[in-house]
Amino acid sequence: MLRYALIFLVVAIIAGVLGFGGIAGAASGIAQILFFLFLAFLVISLIVGLFRRAS
């Protein structure tokens, strides 16, 4: 998931440099959503791992 967020970020940067504002905005929005989903899943995974290790 983090890989796709980075890919969309690169697409957004390239589109922004080339002047495609709409595509750059959409790609950066998708990258932001994927990044926050990755962070949420990371935190959930760490919490579940701590509870499994404790019991």
PDB file of N, CA, C and O in Angstrom:
ATOM      1  N   MET A   1       0.828  -1.184   0.000  1.00  0.00           N
ATOM      2  CA  MET A   1       0.000   0.000   0.000  1.00  0.00           C
ATOM      3  C   MET A   1       0.877   1.254   0.000  1.00  0.00           C
ATOM      4  O   MET A   1       0.569   2.237  -0.674  1.00  0.00           O
ATOM      5  N   LEU A   2       1.941   1.211   0.742  1.00  0.00           N
ATOM      6  CA  LEU A   2       2.851   2.351   0.767  1.00  0.00           C
ATOM      7  C   LEU A   2       3.494   2.538  -0.600  1.00  0.00           C
ATOM      8  O   LEU A   2       3.767   3.661  -1.025  1.00  0.00           O
ATOM      9  N   ARG A   3       3.730   1.428  -1.276  1.00  0.00           N
ATOM     10  CA  ARG A   3       4.312   1.488  -2.618  1.00  0.00           C
ATOM     11  C   ARG A   3       3.396   2.250  -3.571  1.00  0.00           C
ATOM     12  O   ARG A   3       3.862   3.082  -4.349  1.00  0.00           O
ATOM     13  N   TYR A   4       2.087   1.966  -3.513  1.00  0.00           N
ATOM     14  CA  TYR A   4       1.134   2.650  -4.382  1.00  0.00           C
ATOM     15  C   TYR A   4       1.017   4.123  -4.018  1.00  0.00           C
ATOM     16  O   TYR A   4       0.832   4.963  -4.899  1.00  0.00           O
ATOM     17  N   ALA A   5       1.121   4.445  -2.744  1.00  0.00           N
ATOM     18  CA  ALA A   5       1.091   5.843  -2.331  1.00  0.00           C
ATOM     19  C   ALA A   5       2.287   6.595  -2.915  1.00  0.00           C
ATOM     20  O   ALA A   5       2.149   7.728  -3.376  1.00  0.00           O
ATOM     21  N   LEU A   6       3.448   5.968  -2.892  1.00  0.00           N
ATOM     22  CA  LEU A   6       4.637   6.602  -3.469  1.00  0.00           C
ATOM     23  C   LEU A   6       4.520   6.739  -4.979  1.00  0.00           C
ATOM     24  O   LEU A   6       4.954   7.742  -5.546  1.00  0.00           O
ATOM     25  N   ILE A   7       3.935   5.738  -5.639  1.00  0.00           N
ATOM     26  CA  ILE A   7       3.747   5.812  -7.090  1.00  0.00           C
ATOM     27  C   ILE A   7       2.818   6.975  -7.437  1.00  0.00           C
ATOM     28  O   ILE A   7       3.109   7.744  -8.353  1.00  0.00           O
ATOM     29  N   PHE A   8       1.702   7.110  -6.713  1.00  0.00           N
ATOM     30  CA  PHE A   8       0.789   8.208  -6.982  1.00  0.00           C
ATOM     31  C   PHE A   8       1.430   9.552  -6.660  1.00  0.00           C
ATOM     32  O   PHE A   8       1.137  10.546  -7.325  1.00  0.00           O
ATOM     33  N   LEU A   9       2.293   9.602  -5.660  1.00  0.00           N
ATOM     34  CA  LEU A   9       3.000  10.834  -5.338  1.00  0.00           C
ATOM     35  C   LEU A   9       3.928  11.235  -6.477  1.00  0.00           C
ATOM     36  O   LEU A   9       3.982  12.406  -6.850  1.00  0.00           O
ATOM     37  N   VAL A  10       4.653  10.279  -7.026  1.00  0.00           N
ATOM     38  CA  VAL A  10       5.545  10.561  -8.150  1.00  0.00           C
ATOM     39  C   VAL A  10       4.740  11.013  -9.367  1.00  0.00           C
ATOM     40  O   VAL A  10       5.137  11.948 -10.062  1.00  0.00           O
ATOM     41  N   VAL A  11       3.611  10.352  -9.626  1.00  0.00           N
ATOM     42  CA  VAL A  11       2.746  10.759 -10.740  1.00  0.00           C
ATOM     43  C   VAL A  11       2.255  12.184 -10.522  1.00  0.00           C
ATOM     44  O   VAL A  11       2.219  12.975 -11.465  1.00  0.00           O
ATOM     45  N   ALA A  12       1.879  12.521  -9.298  1.00  0.00           N
ATOM     46  CA  ALA A  12       1.402  13.867  -9.002  1.00  0.00           C
ATOM     47  C   ALA A  12       2.501  14.905  -9.222  1.00  0.00           C
ATOM     48  O   ALA A  12       2.241  15.978  -9.766  1.00  0.00           O
ATOM     49  N   ILE A  13       3.711  14.593  -8.808  1.00  0.00           N
ATOM     50  CA  ILE A  13       4.820  15.532  -8.985  1.00  0.00           C
ATOM     51  C   ILE A  13       5.118  15.734 -10.462  1.00  0.00           C
ATOM     52  O   ILE A  13       5.299  16.866 -10.912  1.00  0.00           O
ATOM     53  N   ILE A  14       5.172  14.646 -11.217  1.00  0.00           N
ATOM     54  CA  ILE A  14       5.454  14.755 -12.652  1.00  0.00           C
ATOM     55  C   ILE A  14       4.332  15.520 -13.359  1.00  0.00           C
ATOM     56  O   ILE A  14       4.601  16.381 -14.197  1.00  0.00           O
ATOM     57  N   ALA A  15       3.083  15.212 -13.025  1.00  0.00           N
ATOM     58  CA  ALA A  15       1.959  15.911 -13.647  1.00  0.00           C
ATOM     59  C   ALA A  15       1.962  17.387 -13.271  1.00  0.00           C
ATOM     60  O   ALA A  15       1.627  18.235 -14.097  1.00  0.00           O
ATOM     61  N   GLY A  16       2.329  17.697 -12.057  1.00  0.00           N
ATOM     62  CA  GLY A  16       2.413  19.093 -11.639  1.00  0.00           C
ATOM     63  C   GLY A  16       3.491  19.854 -12.381  1.00  0.00           C
ATOM     64  O   GLY A  16       3.287  21.005 -12.766  1.00  0.00           O
ATOM     65  N   VAL A  17       4.642  19.221 -12.586  1.00  0.00           N
ATOM     66  CA  VAL A  17       5.735  19.858 -13.318  1.00  0.00           C
ATOM     67  C   VAL A  17       5.341  20.094 -14.775  1.00  0.00           C
ATOM     68  O   VAL A  17       5.700  21.114 -15.363  1.00  0.00           O
ATOM     69  N   LEU A  18       4.610  19.159 -15.346  1.00  0.00           N
ATOM     70  CA  LEU A  18       4.208  19.282 -16.743  1.00  0.00           C
ATOM     71  C   LEU A  18       2.977  20.161 -16.935  1.00  0.00           C
ATOM     72  O   LEU A  18       2.594  20.441 -18.071  1.00  0.00           O
ATOM     73  N   GLY A  19       2.355  20.597 -15.852  1.00  0.00           N
ATOM     74  CA  GLY A  19       1.252  21.532 -15.961  1.00  0.00           C
ATOM     75  C   GLY A  19      -0.135  20.911 -15.959  1.00  0.00           C
ATOM     76  O   GLY A  19      -1.112  21.594 -16.266  1.00  0.00           O
ATOM     77  N   PHE A  20      -0.241  19.662 -15.627  1.00  0.00           N
ATOM     78  CA  PHE A  20      -1.542  19.003 -15.560  1.00  0.00           C
ATOM     79  C   PHE A  20      -2.066  19.094 -14.125  1.00  0.00           C
ATOM     80  O   PHE A  20      -1.911  18.158 -13.340  1.00  0.00           O
ATOM     81  N   GLY A  21      -2.678  20.215 -13.794  1.00  0.00           N
ATOM     82  CA  GLY A  21      -3.084  20.483 -12.417  1.00  0.00           C
ATOM     83  C   GLY A  21      -4.159  19.546 -11.910  1.00  0.00           C
ATOM     84  O   GLY A  21      -4.111  19.120 -10.757  1.00  0.00           O
ATOM     85  N   GLY A  22      -5.130  19.217 -12.749  1.00  0.00           N
ATOM     86  CA  GLY A  22      -6.219  18.340 -12.321  1.00  0.00           C
ATOM     87  C   GLY A  22      -5.733  16.940 -12.006  1.00  0.00           C
ATOM     88  O   GLY A  22      -6.119  16.342 -11.002  1.00  0.00           O
ATOM     89  N   ILE A  23      -4.888  16.433 -12.870  1.00  0.00           N
ATOM     90  CA  ILE A  23      -4.337  15.088 -12.654  1.00  0.00           C
ATOM     91  C   ILE A  23      -3.425  15.084 -11.434  1.00  0.00           C
ATOM     92  O   ILE A  23      -3.427  14.135 -10.651  1.00  0.00           O
ATOM     93  N   ALA A  24      -2.652  16.144 -11.280  1.00  0.00           N
ATOM     94  CA  ALA A  24      -1.744  16.234 -10.132  1.00  0.00           C
ATOM     95  C   ALA A  24      -2.532  16.288  -8.831  1.00  0.00           C
ATOM     96  O   ALA A  24      -2.153  15.652  -7.848  1.00  0.00           O
ATOM     97  N   GLY A  25      -3.622  17.039  -8.818  1.00  0.00           N
ATOM     98  CA  GLY A  25      -4.444  17.135  -7.612  1.00  0.00           C
ATOM     99  C   GLY A  25      -5.095  15.812  -7.262  1.00  0.00           C
ATOM    100  O   GLY A  25      -5.136  15.418  -6.097  1.00  0.00           O
ATOM    101  N   ALA A  26      -5.607  15.124  -8.286  1.00  0.00           N
ATOM    102  CA  ALA A  26      -6.249  13.833  -8.045  1.00  0.00           C
ATOM    103  C   ALA A  26      -5.238  12.805  -7.565  1.00  0.00           C
ATOM    104  O   ALA A  26      -5.512  12.056  -6.627  1.00  0.00           O
ATOM    105  N   ALA A  27      -4.078  12.763  -8.194  1.00  0.00           N
ATOM    106  CA  ALA A  27      -3.056  11.790  -7.810  1.00  0.00           C
ATOM    107  C   ALA A  27      -2.533  12.070  -6.403  1.00  0.00           C
ATOM    108  O   ALA A  27      -2.279  11.137  -5.640  1.00  0.00           O
ATOM    109  N   SER A  28      -2.371  13.335  -6.057  1.00  0.00           N
ATOM    110  CA  SER A  28      -1.887  13.632  -4.704  1.00  0.00           C
ATOM    111  C   SER A  28      -2.960  13.317  -3.664  1.00  0.00           C
ATOM    112  O   SER A  28      -2.631  12.906  -2.551  1.00  0.00           O
ATOM    113  N   GLY A  29      -4.225  13.499  -4.003  1.00  0.00           N
ATOM    114  CA  GLY A  29      -5.302  13.120  -3.087  1.00  0.00           C
ATOM    115  C   GLY A  29      -5.337  11.622  -2.843  1.00  0.00           C
ATOM    116  O   GLY A  29      -5.495  11.170  -1.709  1.00  0.00           O
ATOM    117  N   ILE A  30      -5.189  10.858  -3.915  1.00  0.00           N
ATOM    118  CA  ILE A  30      -5.163   9.395  -3.781  1.00  0.00           C
ATOM    119  C   ILE A  30      -3.954   8.963  -2.971  1.00  0.00           C
ATOM    120  O   ILE A  30      -4.057   8.079  -2.121  1.00  0.00           O
ATOM    121  N   ALA A  31      -2.800   9.585  -3.231  1.00  0.00           N
ATOM    122  CA  ALA A  31      -1.589   9.243  -2.477  1.00  0.00           C
ATOM    123  C   ALA A  31      -1.765   9.543  -0.997  1.00  0.00           C
ATOM    124  O   ALA A  31      -1.305   8.776  -0.151  1.00  0.00           O
ATOM    125  N   GLN A  32      -2.419  10.640  -0.678  1.00  0.00           N
ATOM    126  CA  GLN A  32      -2.637  11.015   0.718  1.00  0.00           C
ATOM    127  C   GLN A  32      -3.566  10.020   1.405  1.00  0.00           C
ATOM    128  O   GLN A  32      -3.310   9.616   2.539  1.00  0.00           O
ATOM    129  N   ILE A  33      -4.628   9.628   0.739  1.00  0.00           N
ATOM    130  CA  ILE A  33      -5.559   8.649   1.309  1.00  0.00           C
ATOM    131  C   ILE A  33      -4.855   7.321   1.546  1.00  0.00           C
ATOM    132  O   ILE A  33      -4.999   6.726   2.614  1.00  0.00           O
ATOM    133  N   LEU A  34      -4.094   6.850   0.561  1.00  0.00           N
ATOM    134  CA  LEU A  34      -3.384   5.577   0.715  1.00  0.00           C
ATOM    135  C   LEU A  34      -2.359   5.640   1.838  1.00  0.00           C
ATOM    136  O   LEU A  34      -2.182   4.666   2.569  1.00  0.00           O
ATOM    137  N   PHE A  35      -1.683   6.773   1.983  1.00  0.00           N
ATOM    138  CA  PHE A  35      -0.691   6.909   3.043  1.00  0.00           C
ATOM    139  C   PHE A  35      -1.342   6.835   4.419  1.00  0.00           C
ATOM    140  O   PHE A  35      -0.830   6.163   5.315  1.00  0.00           O
ATOM    141  N   PHE A  36      -2.477   7.527   4.592  1.00  0.00           N
ATOM    142  CA  PHE A  36      -3.140   7.485   5.893  1.00  0.00           C
ATOM    143  C   PHE A  36      -3.746   6.117   6.175  1.00  0.00           C
ATOM    144  O   PHE A  36      -3.789   5.692   7.329  1.00  0.00           O
ATOM    145  N   LEU A  37      -4.218   5.417   5.139  1.00  0.00           N
ATOM    146  CA  LEU A  37      -4.678   4.042   5.336  1.00  0.00           C
ATOM    147  C   LEU A  37      -3.520   3.149   5.766  1.00  0.00           C
ATOM    148  O   LEU A  37      -3.678   2.298   6.641  1.00  0.00           O
ATOM    149  N   PHE A  38      -2.353   3.345   5.148  1.00  0.00           N
ATOM    150  CA  PHE A  38      -1.165   2.588   5.533  1.00  0.00           C
ATOM    151  C   PHE A  38      -0.816   2.844   6.993  1.00  0.00           C
ATOM    152  O   PHE A  38      -0.513   1.908   7.734  1.00  0.00           O
ATOM    153  N   LEU A  39      -0.856   4.109   7.411  1.00  0.00           N
ATOM    154  CA  LEU A  39      -0.549   4.426   8.809  1.00  0.00           C
ATOM    155  C   LEU A  39      -1.552   3.795   9.769  1.00  0.00           C
ATOM    156  O   LEU A  39      -1.176   3.294  10.828  1.00  0.00           O
ATOM    157  N   ALA A  40      -2.820   3.821   9.397  1.00  0.00           N
ATOM    158  CA  ALA A  40      -3.845   3.231  10.255  1.00  0.00           C
ATOM    159  C   ALA A  40      -3.626   1.725  10.391  1.00  0.00           C
ATOM    160  O   ALA A  40      -3.699   1.180  11.492  1.00  0.00           O
ATOM    161  N   PHE A  41      -3.360   1.060   9.277  1.00  0.00           N
ATOM    162  CA  PHE A  41      -3.122  -0.388   9.323  1.00  0.00           C
ATOM    163  C   PHE A  41      -1.845  -0.713  10.087  1.00  0.00           C
ATOM    164  O   PHE A  41      -1.777  -1.737  10.767  1.00  0.00           O
ATOM    165  N   LEU A  42      -0.837   0.140   9.986  1.00  0.00           N
ATOM    166  CA  LEU A  42       0.396  -0.070  10.736  1.00  0.00           C
ATOM    167  C   LEU A  42       0.139   0.002  12.235  1.00  0.00           C
ATOM    168  O   LEU A  42       0.608  -0.850  12.990  1.00  0.00           O
ATOM    169  N   VAL A  43      -0.600   1.012  12.666  1.00  0.00           N
ATOM    170  CA  VAL A  43      -0.900   1.164  14.092  1.00  0.00           C
ATOM    171  C   VAL A  43      -1.738  -0.006  14.589  1.00  0.00           C
ATOM    172  O   VAL A  43      -1.471  -0.539  15.666  1.00  0.00           O
ATOM    173  N   ILE A  44      -2.740  -0.410  13.827  1.00  0.00           N
ATOM    174  CA  ILE A  44      -3.576  -1.552  14.211  1.00  0.00           C
ATOM    175  C   ILE A  44      -2.733  -2.816  14.306  1.00  0.00           C
ATOM    176  O   ILE A  44      -2.887  -3.602  15.240  1.00  0.00           O
ATOM    177  N   SER A  45      -1.848  -3.010  13.346  1.00  0.00           N
ATOM    178  CA  SER A  45      -0.992  -4.193  13.361  1.00  0.00           C
ATOM    179  C   SER A  45      -0.057  -4.203  14.572  1.00  0.00           C
ATOM    180  O   SER A  45       0.158  -5.248  15.187  1.00  0.00           O
ATOM    181  N   LEU A  46       0.489  -3.049  14.907  1.00  0.00           N
ATOM    182  CA  LEU A  46       1.371  -2.981  16.074  1.00  0.00           C
ATOM    183  C   LEU A  46       0.614  -3.255  17.365  1.00  0.00           C
ATOM    184  O   LEU A  46       1.124  -3.949  18.244  1.00  0.00           O
ATOM    185  N   ILE A  47      -0.581  -2.725  17.489  1.00  0.00           N
ATOM    186  CA  ILE A  47      -1.379  -2.951  18.704  1.00  0.00           C
ATOM    187  C   ILE A  47      -1.756  -4.420  18.823  1.00  0.00           C
ATOM    188  O   ILE A  47      -1.653  -4.996  19.907  1.00  0.00           O
ATOM    189  N   VAL A  48      -2.191  -5.034  17.731  1.00  0.00           N
ATOM    190  CA  VAL A  48      -2.554  -6.451  17.762  1.00  0.00           C
ATOM    191  C   VAL A  48      -1.327  -7.302  18.082  1.00  0.00           C
ATOM    192  O   VAL A  48      -1.429  -8.280  18.823  1.00  0.00           O
ATOM    193  N   GLY A  49      -0.171  -6.939  17.533  1.00  0.00           N
ATOM    194  CA  GLY A  49       1.060  -7.675  17.836  1.00  0.00           C
ATOM    195  C   GLY A  49       1.456  -7.579  19.295  1.00  0.00           C
ATOM    196  O   GLY A  49       1.950  -8.549  19.870  1.00  0.00           O
ATOM    197  N   LEU A  50       1.244  -6.422  19.899  1.00  0.00           N
ATOM    198  CA  LEU A  50       1.581  -6.264  21.305  1.00  0.00           C
ATOM    199  C   LEU A  50       0.647  -7.102  22.184  1.00  0.00           C
ATOM    200  O   LEU A  50       1.086  -7.687  23.174  1.00  0.00           O
ATOM    201  N   PHE A  51      -0.641  -7.162  21.823  1.00  0.00           N
ATOM    202  CA  PHE A  51      -1.575  -7.943  22.609  1.00  0.00           C
ATOM    203  C   PHE A  51      -1.316  -9.447  22.449  1.00  0.00           C
ATOM    204  O   PHE A  51      -1.484 -10.208  23.401  1.00  0.00           O
ATOM    205  N   ARG A  52      -0.917  -9.866  21.276  1.00  0.00           N
ATOM    206  CA  ARG A  52      -0.617 -11.289  21.081  1.00  0.00           C
ATOM    207  C   ARG A  52       0.621 -11.708  21.840  1.00  0.00           C
ATOM    208  O   ARG A  52       0.685 -12.809  22.387  1.00  0.00           O
ATOM    209  N   ARG A  53       1.609 -10.824  21.872  1.00  0.00           N
ATOM    210  CA  ARG A  53       2.850 -11.129  22.560  1.00  0.00           C
ATOM    211  C   ARG A  53       2.649 -11.146  24.072  1.00  0.00           C
ATOM    212  O   ARG A  53       3.297 -11.922  24.774  1.00  0.00           O
ATOM    213  N   ALA A  54       1.760 -10.301  24.574  1.00  0.00           N
ATOM    214  CA  ALA A  54       1.537 -10.190  26.012  1.00  0.00           C
ATOM    215  C   ALA A  54       0.795 -11.420  26.568  1.00  0.00           C
ATOM    216  O   ALA A  54       0.984 -11.783  27.728  1.00  0.00           O
ATOM    217  N   SER A  55      -0.028 -12.043  25.758  1.00  0.00           N
ATOM    218  CA  SER A  55      -0.811 -13.160  26.295  1.00  0.00           C
ATOM    219  C   SER A  55      -0.211 -14.501  26.028  1.00  0.00           C
ATOM    220  O   SER A  55      -0.774 -15.520  26.427  1.00  0.00           O
TER     221      SER A  55
END
